[in-house]
């Protein structure tokens, strides 16, 4: 692999970090393509994502996919919390 990136994301809570980490496990265990791969680690409320790809285009694509999934998860969790308060 030629291109690499590491992202560290601080989430609002340990619970959210655990839920999001667990939801991304299937994606990290079996990559969709041979051009890139990702791994995820969680420490308290921080997710560390490591990406490796054969080229910068594949790296950009995998990072965008993971950030999109994480964003959707955060939005969904926020909406569920609002529903539980009512």
Buried (B, 14 or more C-beta within 10 A) or exposed (E): EEBEBEBEBEBEEEEBBBBBBEBBEEBBEEEEEEBBBBEBEBEEBEBBBBBBBBEEEBBBBBBEBBEEBBEEBBEEBEEEEEEEEE
